[in-house]
Amino acid sequence: LEVTVLIDAQVSHYFKRRKMFPTQESKEERPDGSLVVSFRMGRYEAIRNILKSWIPHIVILEPEEFSKALLKDVKVWVKRQE
């Protein structure tokens, strides 16, 4: 499985300096300083909590079903806070 993520320019230097996950691969550095990275794993659960820790500085580009599942998790959490 592969997840592709857009990292905001504000925090992209962390991802350039060291891998947040062993299979992290930089795909594209954009002119605004943001970074597109991919992660490969056997199960989405392996990367889910790592990516949650970078909210709101990330956007899940692919796969859409993983993005929707992560968004659902965050919405449930927000609802609990209200």
Secondary structure, 3 states (H helix, E strand, C coil): CEEEEEECCCCHHHHHHCCCCCCCEEEEECCCCCEEEEEECCCCHHHHHHHHCCCCCEEEEECHHHHHHHHHHHHHHHHHHC
